[in-house]
Amino acid sequence: MQPGQSQTYLKHESLSACADLAHAFLCRDTTVDVDVPKDEAVQRLAPFYQHEVERQGFSWTQLQTAEQTHGSALAIVERSLGGLRPLPTVDGLLTNHPGVLLGIMTADCCAVSIVDPVKRAIALVHSGKRGTESNISSRAITQLRDAFGSSAADLVVQLSPCIRPPHYEVDIAKTIREQAAAAGVPEGQIHDEGYCTASDEERFYSYRREKGFTGRHLALLGYPAHA
């Protein structure tokens, strides 16, 4: 395995370079049977999620997830609901509050981490085919500017593993990178390791490959309260 990898999670070099930032992309837990509908799979994975949240230095009550309706709505999070209680109707979360850990689930879609290390503001968005078409990443970049005074020139953008051609007819990762650049993020600050969820059954869940009956990765992003 390469640096920044383990059997159960990925650490991105671009995000590790941001001082004090906690982050991880949780991969497949091979000990859990997830050949079930989504809600049951997520409940089966909850102990794994909680363990990894705590590994990042947060409590389970500090996690905030999103309902993820494949839309482009965003929400600013000032206080977490805790655990797996999602904010309804949104696909993107933003905060500048230390002690809030943002979480986005994926099984082929892309979780896009957007970090302003200057203002210490963050966004984490769910960008699948429809979210990418509605430019949710650029909307989050604009919202970071409007809400927290972030400059696109300061932002670090990191794409998670996601489905890619030839396993999918749309190259969502390429489009997301282009959208971030068009929004003013320097190309050298847009990062994507190129992992394809549909290509590695040992490491990743894939909704398309497993025909909907699979688990969900969990992307995590937050500044600890003590940082």
N, C-alpha and C positions, 0 to 999 in steps of 0.2 A: 504494500500500500504506500501511496505517496504521503509526504508530510501533510498534516492537517486532516488526515482521514482516520477513521476507526471502523469497526464493523457496524456500529450503530449510529454514527453521526459524522457529518462533515463540518470542518472549520475552514472558512474562507480566508485566505491570506489578506485580501483587501480589507476585510472587516477586522481581522486581528490587528491590523496596523492602526486602527482607530483606538486611541487611548481609552481604557476603562470599559469599552463596549463589550457587552455579553452577546454572544450569537452562537447558533448551531443550526444545522439542518439534519433532522432526525431521519435516518434511513429505515430500511426494513428490519423489523424485529422478527427474526426467524423462529423464535420460540412461540409465537402467537399465531393461531389459526385465524386467518381473516377472510376465508372463503364464505363470506356472509354479507348481507346488506350493510351499507355505509354506517348507519347509526350504531349497529351492533359491533362492527369492526372497531369503531372509534372507542366505544366503551371497553372493549377488550384490551385496547392499547393504552387506556388511561393510566394504568400503573407505570408503564414504560415512559409515557410522557411526563408524568409527575417526577419520576426519578431523574430524568434529564433536565427538567426545569430546575430542580434543586441542585443539580450538578453545576448549573450556570450561576448559582448563588442567589436564586430567587425562591420565594415560597410559592406554593400552588395557588395561594390566594392573590398573588401579584400577576398572574397570567391573564391576558385579555385576548380572546379570539373573535373572529367575525363569522357571521352566518354564511357568507359567500354564496350569493345568488347569481353569479356570473354577470354581474352588472358593473357599474363604475362608481358607485357611491362610496364616499369616504367618511370617516368619523374621527374626530379628535378625542383622544382618551386622556382624561385627567385622573381617573381612578379606576382600577380594574374591578370587574365583577367577580373574578376569581374562577379558577378551574376551567371547565369547558363550557361556561355560560357565555355564549357569543353575543356580540352586539348585533341586533337584527338588521337585515336588509343591506348590509355594507360588505364590500369586498376589499377595502383598504383601511388601515388604521395608522394614525399619526399621533405622536406625543413628544413633548419636551420635558416630561415629568420623570425624574429618576425614580426607580422603584416600580415602574410599570414595564412589564415584559409583554411585548406584542407577539402574537402567534397566528400563523396562517397555515392551513392544511392544503396539501396537494396530492394528486395521484397521477398526474401527467402535466397539469398546468404549471406555470412558473410562479414561484414566490419571489418577488422583487424587493430586495432590501435597499433602502435609500437613506443614507446617513449624512448629516451635516455635523462634522466633528468640531466646527467652530462654534455654532450655536447649541450643539449637543441636542439636536432635534432629529427625530427618525420617522420613517414611514415604512410600512411593510404591506405590500399589496398582492392580491391574487389575480394573476393575469393569464387567463386561458384564451381561447380563440375569441370569445366575445369581449372579454375585458381588454384584450390587446386591440381589437378593432375599435373600441371606444376610448383607447389611449389612456387607460387608467394610470399608468406610470407617470405620464406627463401631467395629468391632473394632480397627482400627489406632489410632484415637484412644484407646481404652481401653488398648491395649498401650503406647502412648507414655507414658501416665500411669503404668502399672504398672512399666515398665522404666526410664524416665528421669525420672519425676517431673513430667511435663508437665501443665500445666493447660489444659483445653479453651478457657478464656477467652483464652489467649495464642496459640492456633493460627491459622495462615493456611491456608486450604484453596483449592486451585485445580483446577478441572476442565479437562481437555484437550478439544480437538475430539473429537466422537463422533457417532454416528448419532442422528438425532432425528426425531420426527413431522414430516411425514407419511410419511417414508421408512421408518419403523419404528413398529411398533404400540405399543411401550413407551417412555415418556419416562424413560429411565434417568437423564439429567442432573437432571431435576426431583426424582426420588426421592433421588439422592445428596445434593443440596443440602438436602433436608428431613431426611435422616438425619444430616448433619453438624450442622445446627441442633439437632436433638433430642439430640445427644450433648453439647451445651453450647457449640458454637462460635458466637460472635456472628454474626448474619446479615451484618453489614458486613464480616466477615472471610472470607466464602465467595464465591468469585469464579468466574465462568463467562462467557466472551465469546460463547457461543452458536454457535460454528462447528459446522456439520454436515458430517461426512465424506462423506456420500452426495450432497451438493449441489454439491460443487466438485471435479470430476474432474481439473482442472489442478493443484490444490493438495494433495489428500488421496487416500489409498488408501481403498477401501471394499470390505470382504468381500462385503457383500450386493450392491452394484451390479456388482461384477466377478466374482460367482459363485465366490468362493473363490480365484481365481487372481490374486493381487495381492501387493503388497509390504506392509511393516509400518512404521508410524511408530515412532519410539523416543523416549520421554520420558526425560529425564535430570534428576537431582537430587542435589546433594551439596555439602558444604563442603570446599574445598581444604585440604590438609594445612598449608599455610602461613598460612591465615586465622586 
